[in-house]
């Protein structure tokens, strides 16, 4: 993130906007180029470089907000989604799978690099295997 020179859209269903900004600042990451879609903090409002959609269950709102944000930030080239594992805590797998299929298609059409995180220890092998159908590459950290 420190090397990225253009805007990034970061969807979080894992950590709140304020927690992420605090972490990025501690790591000396320039936050002015990061637009956060917060789906974990309660309420639906807007603040600076953030939109709050209120719930990890609001997949339609997350999708609409993500796509419209990327279209407005025409220079944004990366979407980071943190995390699929957490999304699976709030939603059934078939719903998450459909969501990932849709958002992946949208990102390809917008020519945006889509990075999804998934905690291997929280997600069963079958689920991971099915979700890998939507990605070009897997990086294990």
Phi, psi and omega in degrees: 000330182295332185268350183287130185256356180234165185301146177237138172257126185240111178265125181239127170241014187244311182232150181289161177308309183297321178295317180296314180300316178301314179296314180300318180295320176299325181273005180061038177265128180295115185271349182292340181258011180247121177255121186254130171254107186264113180250020181242327180284140181291154178094165178229105179211185180227141178210115177054239181268035182218148171235137180251120180261352168092332184200141174292351177275345184275061186297324178296315178296320178299314181297311180298314181296318180297309182297314181294324178296314180296324178292324178288321179269067189309338180271353180292133182237354184228135171242125177250128180243116184238108000219154178296322179302316179291321178302324179290341176289327185263341185225153177288150184305313181302325179291316179296318180300314177298319178299312180297318178300315181294310184293325177297315178299315179301317182293323177297317179296324179275357182059045180249134174288127184248117180248121177248140173254149180210129180273111186304320183290340181264352189234131182289159185299322181296316179298313179300316180300317180291323181287334180294344177296340183262359185244157178269334185206152177238131177240121178262131180242000000 
